Amino acid sequence: MYREKLPALSILIVALILFTGCSSSSDELDSGSEDGGILTSRITNEGSIHVIADFEAAGLKKPKSLKADAVDKKTGEAITPEATEVHLGFFKSSMGPKDVEVRFYKSHSDAITYGVPTAEKTINTIVAFTNALIEVKSSESATSTAGYGAYIVTGNAIMICQGQIEVCDELLDGLK
């Protein structure tokens, strides 16, 4: 009896997930990670165009310009494809000073198309590295290796923040 209803139930669950996921009508889109619901990204301010001075005014300290056209030495692939500028600085958040990388693109659409995959790759690489350290070292020493844990796309820029998304949120608050 249950086996007959299983396909219909599966279709209902998938439809509910799709309906819920596509029903957002706000200016912001949040997405969680598979890490137990921890929020790791947000997309907002579609119409905004930012420059590095905006982030400095919001509290980003000592941003250093990095090569926007840098390539991975092993694969030869662009690290930040289509980025027009990349800067690395730090932000004095309520959680202490944290590293923030800001990548700029020609448009919001380019930031999503080209920037989001590389931002997620950056976060996943750090998570994999940190998990490997936890396996090799004791948990005491592994806790000191906090890498990039979240990003926010705001207009034509992506902020990739050390630790958690709240660091990005605090810097984003300064942009408004």
C-alpha positions as CSV (number, residue, x, y, z in Angstrom):
1,M,0.0,0.0,0.0
2,Y,2.8,2.5,0.9
3,R,4.8,1.5,-2.1
4,E,1.9,2.7,-4.4
5,K,1.9,6.1,-2.7
6,L,5.6,6.6,-2.6
7,P,6.0,8.1,-6.1
8,A,3.2,10.5,-5.5
9,L,4.6,11.5,-2.2
10,S,8.1,12.0,-3.7
11,I,6.6,14.3,-6.4
12,L,4.7,16.3,-3.8
13,I,7.9,16.8,-1.8
14,V,9.9,17.9,-4.8
15,A,7.2,20.3,-5.9
16,L,7.0,21.7,-2.4
17,I,10.7,22.3,-2.3
18,L,10.7,23.9,-5.7
19,F,7.7,26.1,-4.8
20,T,9.3,27.2,-1.5
21,G,12.7,27.9,-3.2
22,C,11.3,29.9,-6.0
23,S,8.8,32.0,-4.0
24,S,11.3,34.6,-2.9
25,S,10.3,38.1,-4.0
26,S,12.6,40.2,-1.9
27,D,15.8,42.0,-3.0
28,E,17.9,39.5,-1.1
29,L,18.6,35.8,-1.7
30,D,20.1,33.8,1.1
31,S,21.4,30.3,0.6
32,G,22.6,27.9,3.3
33,S,25.3,25.4,3.1
34,E,25.0,21.7,3.5
35,D,26.8,22.1,6.8
36,G,23.7,21.7,8.9
37,G,22.0,24.9,7.8
38,I,24.8,27.4,8.4
39,L,24.2,30.5,6.2
40,T,27.3,30.9,3.9
41,S,26.1,33.3,1.2
42,R,23.7,36.0,0.3
43,I,23.0,38.0,-2.9
44,T,21.7,41.5,-2.6
45,N,21.6,45.1,-4.0
46,E,21.3,44.1,-7.7
47,G,21.4,47.6,-9.0
48,S,24.5,48.8,-7.0
49,I,27.8,49.6,-8.5
50,H,30.7,49.7,-6.0
51,V,34.3,50.7,-6.1
52,I,37.0,50.0,-3.5
53,A,36.6,53.4,-1.9
54,D,33.0,52.4,-0.9
55,F,34.4,49.5,1.1
56,E,37.1,51.6,2.6
57,A,34.5,54.1,3.8
58,A,32.5,51.2,5.2
59,G,35.5,50.1,7.3
60,L,37.7,47.9,5.2
61,K,41.3,48.6,6.3
62,K,44.5,48.5,4.2
63,P,43.1,46.9,1.1
64,K,45.9,45.6,-1.1
65,S,45.4,45.1,-4.8
66,L,45.8,41.6,-6.1
67,K,46.1,40.4,-9.7
68,A,42.6,40.1,-11.1
69,D,43.9,38.0,-14.0
70,A,45.9,35.6,-11.9
71,V,45.9,31.9,-13.0
72,D,46.3,28.7,-11.1
73,K,49.8,27.4,-11.7
74,K,48.7,23.8,-11.8
75,T,45.7,24.1,-14.1
76,G,46.3,27.3,-16.0
77,E,42.7,28.4,-15.2
78,A,41.9,31.9,-14.2
79,I,41.4,32.1,-10.4
80,T,38.9,35.0,-10.6
81,P,37.6,34.9,-14.2
82,E,36.2,38.2,-15.5
83,A,37.0,40.1,-12.3
84,T,38.1,43.7,-13.0
85,E,39.7,44.2,-9.6
86,V,40.6,42.1,-6.5
87,H,41.5,43.5,-3.1
88,L,42.4,41.9,0.2
89,G,42.1,43.9,3.5
90,F,40.8,43.4,7.0
91,F,37.7,44.6,8.8
92,K,37.3,45.2,12.5
93,S,34.1,43.3,13.1
94,S,32.4,42.6,16.4
95,M,34.2,39.2,16.3
96,G,37.6,40.9,16.0
97,P,39.7,41.8,13.0
98,K,38.9,39.5,10.0
99,D,40.3,39.2,6.5
100,V,38.0,40.3,3.7
101,E,38.6,39.8,0.0
102,V,36.6,42.0,-2.4
103,R,36.3,41.0,-6.0
104,F,34.8,43.5,-8.5
105,Y,33.0,42.7,-11.8
106,K,31.6,44.8,-14.7
107,S,28.0,44.1,-13.5
108,H,25.9,42.3,-10.9
109,S,25.2,39.6,-13.5
110,D,28.9,39.0,-14.1
111,A,29.4,38.9,-10.3
112,I,26.9,36.1,-10.1
113,T,27.9,34.2,-13.3
114,Y,31.7,34.4,-12.8
115,G,32.2,35.3,-9.2
116,V,29.9,33.0,-7.3
117,P,31.4,29.7,-8.5
118,T,35.0,30.9,-7.6
119,A,33.8,32.3,-4.2
120,E,32.2,28.9,-3.4
121,K,35.4,27.2,-4.6
122,T,37.5,29.4,-2.3
123,I,35.2,28.6,0.7
124,N,35.2,24.9,-0.1
125,T,39.0,24.8,-0.5
126,I,39.4,26.4,3.0
127,V,36.8,24.0,4.5
128,A,38.6,21.0,3.0
129,F,42.0,22.2,4.2
130,T,40.6,23.0,7.7
131,N,39.0,19.5,8.0
132,A,42.3,17.9,6.9
133,L,44.1,19.8,9.7
134,I,41.5,18.7,12.2
135,E,42.2,15.1,11.3
136,V,45.9,15.5,11.5
137,K,46.3,17.9,14.5
138,S,44.5,18.1,17.8
139,S,41.3,20.1,17.8
140,E,43.0,22.8,19.9
141,S,45.5,23.8,17.3
142,A,43.0,23.3,14.4
143,T,40.6,25.9,15.8
144,S,43.2,28.7,15.0
145,T,42.9,28.0,11.3
146,A,39.8,30.0,10.4
147,G,39.6,30.7,6.7
148,Y,37.0,32.2,4.5
149,G,33.6,30.9,5.5
150,A,31.1,33.1,3.7
151,Y,30.4,35.6,0.9
152,I,27.9,38.2,-0.1
153,V,27.3,39.4,-3.6
154,T,26.4,43.1,-3.4
155,G,25.9,44.7,-6.8
156,N,29.0,44.2,-8.9
157,A,31.1,43.1,-6.0
158,I,31.7,39.9,-4.0
159,M,32.9,40.1,-0.4
160,I,34.5,36.9,0.8
161,C,34.8,37.0,4.6
162,Q,36.9,35.2,7.1
163,G,34.9,33.1,9.5
164,Q,31.2,33.6,9.0
165,I,28.6,35.6,7.1
166,E,28.1,38.0,10.0
167,V,31.5,39.6,9.2
168,C,30.2,40.3,5.7
169,D,26.9,41.5,7.1
170,E,28.7,44.1,9.3
171,L,30.8,45.4,6.4
172,L,27.6,45.5,4.2
173,D,25.8,47.6,6.8
174,G,28.6,50.2,6.4
175,L,28.0,50.4,2.6
176,K,24.4,51.5,3.0
